[in-house]
Amino acid sequence: MIVVDTNVLISALIKGSVTRRVIVESNLELMYPEHLLKEVEKYEGYILKKNKYCYQSLCDQCPYVRH
């Protein structure tokens, strides 16, 4: 089990890294603060702009983004 901080998750979504692989691709159980989903939604446009994701791709890669 890993506890994921909001800033760490947003950074991982913006830039490919080992952290991103651990969060997105691992089968580990992840715990996160309740406000994480709201923060990811709040910065969704910024994340999409910085990483040039389409919304669906972001949703596919990160289960913390609501469909």
C-alpha positions as CSV (number, residue, x, y, z in Angstrom):
1,M,0.0,0.0,0.0
2,I,1.3,3.5,-0.9
3,V,-0.1,6.8,0.2
4,V,-0.2,9.3,-2.7
5,D,0.0,13.0,-2.2
6,T,-1.9,15.3,-4.5
7,N,1.2,17.2,-5.6
8,V,3.0,14.0,-6.4
9,L,0.1,12.6,-8.4
10,I,-0.3,15.8,-10.4
11,S,3.4,16.0,-11.1
12,A,3.4,12.4,-12.2
13,L,0.5,13.0,-14.6
14,I,2.4,16.0,-16.1
15,K,5.7,14.4,-16.6
16,G,6.6,10.8,-17.3
17,S,8.7,9.3,-14.5
18,V,9.3,6.3,-12.4
19,T,6.7,7.8,-10.0
20,R,4.1,7.9,-12.8
21,R,4.8,4.2,-13.6
22,V,4.4,3.2,-10.0
23,I,1.1,5.1,-9.6
24,V,-0.4,4.3,-13.0
25,E,0.9,0.9,-13.9
26,S,1.4,-0.9,-10.6
27,N,-1.0,-3.2,-9.0
28,L,-0.3,-1.7,-5.6
29,E,-3.2,-0.4,-3.5
30,L,-3.0,3.3,-3.4
31,M,-4.4,5.5,-0.6
32,Y,-5.0,9.2,-1.0
33,P,-6.5,12.1,0.8
34,E,-10.2,12.8,0.2
35,H,-9.5,16.1,-1.5
36,L,-7.2,14.5,-4.1
37,L,-10.0,14.0,-6.7
38,K,-11.2,17.6,-6.4
39,E,-7.6,18.9,-6.8
40,V,-7.0,16.7,-9.9
41,E,-10.3,18.0,-11.3
42,K,-9.3,21.6,-10.4
43,Y,-6.0,21.3,-12.3
44,E,-7.3,19.0,-15.1
45,G,-6.9,21.7,-17.8
46,Y,-3.4,22.5,-16.6
47,I,-2.5,18.8,-16.7
48,L,-4.0,18.3,-20.1
49,K,-2.2,21.4,-21.5
50,K,1.2,20.5,-20.0
51,N,1.1,16.9,-21.1
52,K,-0.9,17.3,-24.3
53,Y,-3.2,14.5,-23.2
54,C,-6.7,14.2,-24.6
55,Y,-9.2,13.9,-21.8
56,Q,-9.9,10.2,-22.5
57,S,-6.2,9.4,-22.5
58,L,-5.9,11.0,-19.1
59,C,-8.8,9.1,-17.8
60,D,-7.4,5.8,-19.1
61,Q,-4.1,6.4,-17.5
62,C,-5.3,7.6,-14.2
63,P,-8.1,6.0,-12.3
64,Y,-8.3,9.1,-10.1
65,V,-9.8,11.2,-12.9
66,R,-13.5,10.9,-13.0
67,H,-15.0,9.8,-16.4
